[in-house]
Amino acid sequence: MDKVGDRRPAVEENRSSEEDVRSQSMVAAVSCPAAATARLTLPGVMDSEGRVDESRLRLYIFKNESTGWHILNHCFPKTGLRTSGGVSPSERGLAWRFLFGMYSCSSTALERSLLQEQLMVRYQVMKRKWQQLIPSAVRMHLNNSDAELVAAVQYFDQRQAQAQQQTLDLSEEVRERLAFLELQAQILFERVTLDEEELQEAVRIIDKDVPRTNRDLFYYQGEISGNLLVLRDILITYAAFHPEVSYAQGMNDLCSRFLEVLDCEVDTFWSFSRYMEKFSKDFRADGLHRKIELEAALLKVLDPELYAHLATDSMENFTFCHRWLLLGFQREFEHSDALRLFEILSCDHLELISQQVERARYQERLAQNISAEDSPESELQAINTDFTFELFICAAILLENREVLLQCQDDAQLIRFTSSLNGRLDLSGTLKKAEQLFYNYCRSCSWDDVNGQCRENKSKEEDFLYQLRCLFLLK
């Protein structure tokens, strides 16, 4: 095996085929310093100093046409509206480091090189802190029946030794800089008190869940099944320093996505942590309950009959959508499509659009100088900006299977239905349907659309529907 420092950075590797993955045959790197200076070749996204135009990146991820699916031509036959989504596998690792906030989009390549060192040292100090608190948790207690994972321990240990040797091979100047950063990190995390009892319980659950991570993926097979041990360390470190969240079932599958794409322990931890800052509430009962309520509310608008059928006690009020929304439809699509959908949902493009649409709609009403007496609020439907794109994806799946769902009479039948979708859904068709639903929902909130009128003297730049169409188009 090559040294960790000799490997190509994950962001430069094109893992579009299984042969590319098999050629690596390595456990994930501890750190990937080359990622800090690597360049995104997406058109117009990165400047000469390495700064990323965040809005262009998010727009590109949502609408990249190279992946080949075309949407809403029937809604915009004259404009030829089309979109696709996601980045190529060769760009994905670096794009995710910006998309999920590990790297600030305003940072230069030089600034990121220094940040990479700081993040590596901080992670190592955090990891060492919980290992010293619970020495028995350093090693995963393996079931000897899992022969593949037992055999992978040696590759994991070899990787650790290589990483330590790599540090020793650094120049004196770099070692001194890292020593200073380590002192800073020790002072910072010295103030943090870990709850030993709660962490031991988190470790117990993690050790049950990690071996259940999708072992059909090549990334967790054979000698590189040691990546499961890397995943375990990331999850324990996260649980230790985020006691308000700790660990909940499903996090292993979610974090696994980051590890597979970034192929780096340190970068996975920080990217996953940034993601969880926004979505950790989904792993609490109240947070996910709120999301399920929103899905029900959206379906009530889109299809009242189907909503009424599913919103019954025997159907347990849409809880069958729990896994879809929690894991971002990870199992419902083919694996590469699921990764692409995850980054499309995470780019927040349509969520930003919905806010712009609401502002445009408000300006439309002001321009018409409509009085409350002439336009009772009941005539207009308010745009709910909490209706995120993932809810429209969920609605698209439900509506596509409407007839089957109307035949379901209880929760057991719904569970069988959702299980039957695993790996079988078509991403292009689902995205097309979801964006159509989103556009029609926003259009239904338009004053002009509701009243079937448009001021003759109004320029097209002032027209609500024109602005809505432009928000979908590549500029």
C-alpha positions as CSV (number, residue, x, y, z in Angstrom):
1,M,0.0,0.0,0.0
2,D,1.2,3.6,-0.8
3,K,1.7,6.1,2.0
4,V,-1.2,8.3,2.8
5,G,0.7,11.3,1.7
6,D,1.4,9.7,-1.7
7,R,-2.2,9.2,-2.7
8,R,-4.0,11.5,-5.2
9,P,-6.4,13.9,-3.5
10,A,-10.0,12.6,-3.5
11,V,-11.2,15.7,-5.4
12,E,-8.9,14.8,-8.4
13,E,-10.2,11.2,-8.6
14,N,-13.0,10.3,-11.0
15,R,-14.9,7.6,-9.4
16,S,-17.5,7.3,-12.0
17,S,-17.0,3.6,-12.5
18,E,-16.4,0.8,-10.1
19,E,-13.0,0.2,-11.8
20,D,-11.8,3.6,-10.6
21,V,-12.8,2.8,-7.0
22,R,-11.2,-0.6,-7.1
23,S,-8.0,0.9,-8.3
24,Q,-7.7,2.8,-5.0
25,S,-8.0,-0.2,-2.6
26,M,-7.2,2.0,0.3
27,V,-8.8,3.0,3.5
28,A,-9.8,6.7,3.5
29,A,-7.0,9.2,4.0
30,V,-6.7,10.9,7.4
31,S,-6.3,14.3,5.8
32,C,-6.3,15.6,2.2
33,P,-4.2,18.8,2.1
34,A,-4.1,18.9,-1.7
35,A,-7.9,19.5,-1.6
36,A,-7.3,23.0,-0.3
37,T,-5.5,24.1,-3.4
38,A,-7.4,22.0,-6.0
39,R,-9.5,23.9,-8.5
40,L,-13.1,23.6,-9.5
41,T,-13.4,23.6,-13.3
42,L,-17.1,24.4,-13.3
43,P,-17.6,27.3,-15.6
44,G,-17.5,30.7,-13.9
45,V,-17.6,29.3,-10.4
46,M,-14.0,29.8,-9.2
47,D,-11.7,32.9,-9.7
48,S,-8.0,32.9,-10.2
49,E,-7.2,33.1,-6.4
50,G,-9.5,30.2,-5.6
51,R,-12.6,32.1,-4.4
52,V,-16.0,30.5,-5.2
53,D,-19.1,32.3,-6.4
54,E,-21.5,30.6,-4.1
55,S,-24.7,31.6,-6.0
56,R,-23.2,30.3,-9.2
57,L,-22.1,27.0,-7.5
58,R,-25.6,26.4,-6.1
59,L,-27.2,27.3,-9.5
60,Y,-24.8,25.0,-11.3
61,I,-25.4,22.1,-9.0
62,F,-29.2,22.5,-9.5
63,K,-29.2,23.1,-13.2
64,N,-26.1,21.5,-14.7
65,E,-27.2,20.3,-18.1
66,S,-24.4,17.8,-18.6
67,T,-26.2,15.1,-16.7
68,G,-28.9,15.1,-19.2
69,W,-32.5,15.5,-17.8
70,H,-34.8,18.2,-19.1
71,I,-37.6,19.7,-17.2
72,L,-40.8,21.7,-17.8
73,N,-40.6,22.1,-21.5
74,H,-44.3,21.6,-21.6
75,C,-44.7,24.5,-19.1
76,F,-42.4,26.8,-21.1
77,P,-42.5,25.6,-24.7
78,K,-41.3,29.0,-26.0
79,T,-38.4,29.4,-23.6
80,G,-37.2,25.9,-23.8
81,L,-36.7,25.7,-20.1
82,R,-34.6,22.8,-19.1
83,T,-32.4,21.9,-16.2
84,S,-30.5,18.9,-14.8
85,G,-28.4,18.7,-11.8
86,G,-25.4,17.6,-9.8
87,V,-21.7,17.8,-10.6
88,S,-19.5,15.1,-12.1
89,P,-17.9,12.5,-9.8
90,S,-14.5,14.1,-10.4
91,E,-15.7,17.5,-9.2
92,R,-18.0,16.2,-6.4
93,G,-15.5,15.9,-3.5
94,L,-14.2,19.5,-3.9
95,A,-17.7,20.9,-4.6
96,W,-19.1,19.3,-1.4
97,R,-16.3,20.9,0.7
98,F,-17.7,24.3,-0.4
99,L,-21.4,23.3,-0.6
100,F,-21.5,22.0,3.0
101,G,-19.4,24.8,4.5
102,M,-16.1,23.1,5.3
103,Y,-14.5,25.7,3.2
104,S,-15.8,29.3,3.0
105,C,-16.6,30.2,-0.6
106,S,-14.9,33.6,0.0
107,S,-11.6,31.9,1.0
108,T,-8.6,31.8,-1.3
109,A,-6.5,28.7,-2.0
110,L,-3.8,30.0,0.3
111,E,-6.2,30.6,3.2
112,R,-7.7,27.1,2.8
113,S,-4.2,25.5,3.0
114,L,-3.8,27.1,6.5
115,L,-7.4,26.2,7.4
116,Q,-6.8,22.6,6.4
117,E,-4.0,22.3,8.9
118,Q,-6.1,23.9,11.7
119,L,-9.0,21.6,11.0
120,M,-6.8,18.5,11.0
121,V,-5.2,19.4,14.3
122,R,-8.4,20.3,16.0
123,Y,-10.0,17.0,14.9
124,Q,-7.1,15.0,16.1
125,V,-7.2,16.7,19.5
126,M,-10.9,16.2,19.8
127,K,-10.6,12.5,18.9
128,R,-7.7,12.0,21.3
129,K,-9.8,13.6,24.1
130,W,-12.6,11.0,24.0
131,Q,-10.2,8.1,23.5
132,Q,-8.4,9.1,26.7
133,L,-11.7,9.4,28.5
134,I,-12.9,6.0,27.4
135,P,-9.9,3.8,26.4
136,S,-12.1,0.8,26.0
137,A,-13.9,2.5,23.1
138,V,-10.7,3.1,21.0
139,R,-11.1,-0.4,19.6
140,M,-14.4,-1.5,18.2
141,H,-15.7,-4.7,19.8
142,L,-16.2,-6.9,16.8
143,N,-18.3,-9.9,16.3
144,N,-16.0,-12.6,15.1
145,S,-18.7,-13.7,12.7
146,D,-18.0,-10.5,10.7
147,A,-14.8,-11.9,9.2
148,E,-14.4,-9.2,6.6
149,L,-14.4,-6.4,9.2
150,V,-12.1,-8.3,11.5
151,A,-9.6,-8.7,8.7
152,A,-9.9,-5.0,7.8
153,V,-8.6,-3.9,11.2
154,Q,-5.0,-4.5,10.1
155,Y,-5.5,-2.1,7.1
156,F,-7.0,0.5,9.4
157,D,-4.1,0.2,11.8
158,Q,-1.6,0.3,8.9
159,R,-3.2,3.5,7.7
160,Q,-2.9,5.0,11.2
161,A,0.8,4.2,11.3
162,Q,1.3,5.7,7.8
163,A,-0.3,8.9,8.9
164,Q,2.0,9.2,11.9
165,Q,5.0,8.6,9.7
166,Q,3.8,11.2,7.3
167,T,3.8,13.7,10.1
168,L,7.3,12.8,11.1
169,D,8.4,13.4,7.5
170,L,7.2,17.0,7.5
171,S,9.7,19.9,7.5
172,E,10.7,21.4,10.8
173,E,8.8,24.6,9.9
174,V,5.6,22.7,9.3
175,R,6.0,20.6,12.4
176,E,6.5,23.8,14.5
177,R,3.3,25.3,13.0
178,L,1.3,22.2,13.7
179,A,2.6,22.1,17.3
180,F,1.4,25.7,17.8
181,L,-2.0,24.8,16.3
182,E,-2.2,21.8,18.6
183,L,-1.5,23.9,21.6
184,Q,-4.3,26.2,20.6
185,A,-6.7,23.3,20.1
186,Q,-5.8,21.8,23.5
187,I,-6.5,25.1,25.2
188,L,-9.8,25.4,23.3
189,F,-11.1,21.9,24.0
190,E,-9.7,21.8,27.6
191,R,-12.8,23.8,28.5
192,V,-15.1,21.1,27.1
193,T,-16.3,18.5,29.5
194,L,-17.4,15.2,28.0
195,D,-20.2,13.2,29.6
196,E,-18.7,9.7,29.9
197,E,-21.9,7.9,30.6
198,E,-23.8,9.4,27.7
199,L,-20.8,8.9,25.4
200,Q,-20.5,5.3,26.3
201,E,-24.2,4.8,25.4
202,A,-23.6,6.6,22.1
203,V,-20.6,4.3,21.4
204,R,-22.8,1.3,22.1
205,I,-25.4,2.3,19.5
206,I,-22.8,3.4,17.0
207,D,-21.0,0.0,17.2
208,K,-24.4,-1.7,16.4
209,D,-25.2,0.7,13.5
210,V,-21.8,1.0,11.7
211,P,-21.6,-2.6,10.6
212,R,-25.1,-2.3,9.2
213,T,-24.1,0.6,6.9
214,N,-24.7,-0.4,3.3
215,R,-22.1,-3.1,2.8
216,D,-23.2,-3.6,-0.8
217,L,-21.1,-0.5,-1.7
218,F,-17.6,-1.3,-2.8
219,Y,-16.4,1.4,-0.5
220,Y,-17.1,-0.9,2.4
221,Q,-16.0,-4.2,1.0
222,G,-12.9,-6.3,1.3
223,E,-9.8,-4.7,2.8
224,I,-11.3,-1.2,2.5
225,S,-14.1,-2.2,4.7
226,G,-11.8,-0.5,7.2
227,N,-13.6,2.6,6.1
228,L,-16.3,1.5,8.5
229,L,-13.9,2.0,11.3
230,V,-13.1,5.4,10.0
231,L,-16.8,6.1,9.9
232,R,-17.1,4.9,13.5
233,D,-14.4,7.3,14.7
234,I,-16.0,10.3,13.0
235,L,-19.4,9.5,14.5
236,I,-18.0,9.0,18.0
237,T,-16.1,12.3,17.8
238,Y,-19.2,14.1,16.6
239,A,-21.3,12.6,19.4
240,A,-18.7,13.5,22.0
241,F,-18.6,17.2,21.1
242,H,-22.2,17.6,20.2
243,P,-24.0,16.2,23.3
244,E,-27.2,18.1,22.5
245,V,-27.5,15.8,19.4
246,S,-25.1,12.9,20.3
247,Y,-25.9,10.0,18.0
248,A,-29.2,8.9,16.6
249,Q,-29.9,6.0,14.3
250,G,-29.6,6.9,10.6
251,M,-26.6,9.2,11.2
252,N,-24.3,6.4,10.0
253,D,-26.0,6.3,6.6
254,L,-25.9,10.0,6.3
255,C,-22.3,10.4,7.3
256,S,-21.3,7.5,5.1
257,R,-22.3,9.6,2.1
258,F,-19.8,12.3,3.1
259,L,-17.0,9.7,3.7
260,E,-17.5,8.0,0.4
261,V,-17.4,11.3,-1.6
262,L,-14.7,13.1,0.3
263,D,-12.6,9.9,1.0
264,C,-11.0,11.7,4.0
265,E,-11.6,11.4,7.7
266,V,-10.9,15.0,8.8
267,D,-12.8,16.6,5.9
268,T,-15.8,14.2,6.4
269,F,-16.0,15.2,10.1
270,W,-16.1,18.9,9.4
271,S,-18.4,18.7,6.4
272,F,-20.8,16.4,8.2
273,S,-20.7,18.7,11.3
274,R,-21.6,21.7,9.2
275,Y,-24.4,19.8,7.6
276,M,-25.7,18.8,11.0
277,E,-25.7,22.4,12.2
278,K,-28.6,22.9,9.9
279,F,-30.3,19.5,10.0
280,S,-29.6,18.0,13.4
281,K,-33.2,18.9,14.4
282,D,-34.4,16.3,11.9
283,F,-33.0,13.6,14.2
284,R,-35.1,14.8,17.1
285,A,-38.7,13.7,17.3
286,D,-40.1,17.2,17.2
287,G,-38.1,18.2,14.2
288,L,-39.0,15.3,12.1
289,H,-42.6,15.5,13.2
290,R,-42.6,19.1,11.9
291,K,-41.3,18.0,8.5
292,I,-43.9,15.3,8.2
293,E,-46.6,17.9,9.1
294,L,-45.3,20.1,6.3
295,E,-45.4,17.2,3.8
296,A,-49.0,16.5,4.8
297,A,-49.8,20.2,4.4
298,L,-48.2,20.4,0.9
299,L,-50.1,17.3,-0.3
300,K,-53.3,18.7,1.0
301,V,-52.7,21.6,-1.4
302,L,-51.6,19.5,-4.3
303,D,-54.0,16.6,-4.0
304,P,-56.8,16.9,-1.4
305,E,-58.2,13.5,-2.1
306,L,-54.9,11.6,-1.7
307,Y,-54.2,13.7,1.5
308,A,-57.6,12.8,3.0
309,H,-57.0,9.1,2.3
310,L,-53.5,9.1,3.9
311,A,-54.3,11.4,6.8
312,T,-56.0,8.7,8.9
313,D,-55.1,6.9,12.1
314,S,-54.6,3.6,10.3
315,M,-52.1,5.3,8.0
316,E,-50.3,6.9,11.0
317,N,-50.4,10.3,9.4
318,F,-47.5,10.2,6.8
319,T,-45.0,8.6,9.1
320,F,-44.2,6.2,6.3
321,C,-42.3,9.2,4.7
322,H,-40.0,9.3,7.7
323,R,-37.0,7.6,6.2
324,W,-37.3,9.4,2.9
325,L,-37.1,12.8,4.5
326,L,-34.5,11.9,7.2
327,L,-32.0,10.4,4.8
328,G,-32.7,12.4,1.7
329,F,-34.2,9.4,-0.3
330,Q,-30.9,7.5,0.1
331,R,-32.3,4.1,-0.6
332,E,-35.1,4.9,-3.1
333,F,-32.8,5.7,-6.0
334,E,-29.8,4.0,-7.6
335,H,-26.7,4.9,-5.5
336,S,-25.1,7.4,-7.9
337,D,-28.5,9.1,-8.5
338,A,-29.0,9.3,-4.7
339,L,-25.7,11.1,-4.3
340,R,-26.7,13.5,-7.1
341,L,-30.1,14.1,-5.6
342,F,-28.5,14.8,-2.2
343,E,-26.4,17.6,-3.5
344,I,-29.3,19.0,-5.5
345,L,-31.4,19.2,-2.4
346,S,-28.5,20.6,-0.4
347,C,-27.9,23.5,-2.8
348,D,-31.1,25.2,-1.5
349,H,-31.6,26.7,-4.9
350,L,-35.4,26.4,-4.9
351,E,-35.6,27.4,-1.3
352,L,-34.0,30.7,-2.2
353,I,-36.3,31.0,-5.2
354,S,-39.4,30.6,-3.0
355,Q,-38.3,33.6,-0.9
356,Q,-37.7,35.6,-4.1
357,V,-41.1,34.5,-5.4
358,E,-42.8,35.7,-2.2
359,R,-41.1,39.1,-2.4
360,A,-42.0,39.4,-6.1
361,R,-45.6,38.5,-5.4
362,Y,-45.7,41.1,-2.6
363,Q,-44.3,43.8,-5.0
364,E,-46.9,42.7,-7.6
365,R,-49.7,43.4,-5.2
366,L,-48.3,46.7,-4.1
367,A,-47.9,47.8,-7.7
368,Q,-51.6,47.1,-8.3
369,N,-52.5,49.0,-5.2
370,I,-55.1,46.4,-4.3
371,S,-57.1,47.3,-1.1
372,A,-58.0,44.7,1.5
373,E,-61.7,45.3,0.7
374,D,-61.2,44.6,-3.0
375,S,-59.0,41.6,-2.4
376,P,-59.9,39.5,0.6
377,E,-57.0,37.5,1.8
378,S,-58.9,34.3,1.2
379,E,-58.6,34.8,-2.5
380,L,-54.9,34.4,-2.4
381,Q,-52.9,31.5,-1.2
382,A,-49.7,32.6,0.7
383,I,-46.5,31.0,-0.4
384,N,-45.2,28.8,2.4
385,T,-41.4,29.2,2.3
386,D,-41.1,26.2,4.6
387,F,-42.1,24.0,1.7
388,T,-38.5,22.9,0.8
389,F,-37.7,21.1,-2.4
390,E,-37.3,17.8,-0.7
391,L,-41.0,18.0,0.2
392,F,-41.9,18.5,-3.5
393,I,-39.7,15.4,-4.2
394,C,-41.7,13.5,-1.7
395,A,-44.9,14.7,-3.1
396,A,-43.8,13.8,-6.6
397,I,-43.2,10.2,-5.5
398,L,-46.6,10.1,-3.8
399,L,-48.5,11.5,-6.8
400,E,-46.6,9.2,-9.2
401,N,-47.9,6.2,-7.2
402,R,-51.3,7.8,-6.4
403,E,-53.4,4.8,-7.5
404,V,-51.4,2.3,-5.5
405,L,-51.5,4.5,-2.4
406,L,-55.3,4.9,-2.7
407,Q,-55.5,1.1,-2.5
408,C,-53.5,1.0,0.8
409,Q,-55.7,0.6,3.8
410,D,-53.3,0.5,6.7
411,D,-49.8,1.2,7.8
412,A,-48.5,-2.3,7.1
413,Q,-49.5,-1.9,3.4
414,L,-47.8,1.5,3.3
415,I,-44.6,0.0,4.6
416,R,-44.7,-2.8,2.0
417,F,-45.2,-0.1,-0.6
418,T,-42.3,2.1,0.5
419,S,-40.0,-1.0,0.7
420,S,-40.9,-1.9,-2.9
421,L,-39.5,1.4,-4.1
422,N,-35.9,0.8,-2.8
423,G,-33.5,1.5,-5.7
424,R,-36.2,1.5,-8.3
425,L,-37.2,5.2,-8.6
426,D,-36.2,7.2,-11.7
427,L,-34.4,10.4,-10.7
428,S,-35.0,12.3,-13.9
429,G,-38.7,11.7,-13.9
430,T,-39.0,12.5,-10.2
431,L,-37.1,15.7,-10.5
432,K,-39.1,16.7,-13.6
433,K,-42.4,16.1,-11.7
434,A,-41.1,17.9,-8.5
435,E,-40.0,21.0,-10.3
436,Q,-43.3,21.1,-12.2
437,L,-45.2,20.9,-8.9
438,F,-43.0,23.6,-7.4
439,Y,-43.6,26.0,-10.4
440,N,-47.3,25.4,-10.4
441,Y,-47.5,25.9,-6.6
442,C,-45.7,29.3,-6.9
443,R,-47.7,30.2,-10.0
444,S,-51.0,29.5,-8.1
445,C,-50.0,32.2,-5.6
446,S,-49.6,34.8,-8.3
447,W,-52.1,37.6,-8.4
448,D,-52.2,37.7,-12.2
449,D,-52.6,33.9,-12.4
450,V,-55.4,33.8,-9.8
451,N,-57.3,36.7,-11.5
452,G,-56.4,35.9,-15.1
453,Q,-55.3,39.5,-15.7
454,C,-52.2,41.4,-16.5
455,R,-51.7,45.2,-16.6
456,E,-51.2,46.3,-20.2
457,N,-48.7,49.1,-19.2
458,K,-46.6,46.9,-17.0
459,S,-43.1,46.0,-18.3
460,K,-42.2,42.3,-18.4
461,E,-39.5,43.0,-15.8
462,E,-42.3,43.9,-13.3
463,D,-44.5,40.9,-14.1
464,F,-44.6,38.3,-11.4
465,L,-44.8,35.3,-13.8
466,Y,-42.0,36.7,-15.9
467,Q,-39.8,36.9,-12.7
468,L,-40.8,33.4,-11.8
469,R,-39.9,32.0,-15.2
470,C,-36.5,33.8,-15.0
471,L,-35.7,32.2,-11.7
472,F,-35.8,28.8,-13.3
473,L,-33.6,29.8,-16.3
474,L,-29.9,29.8,-16.7
475,K,-28.8,33.4,-17.0
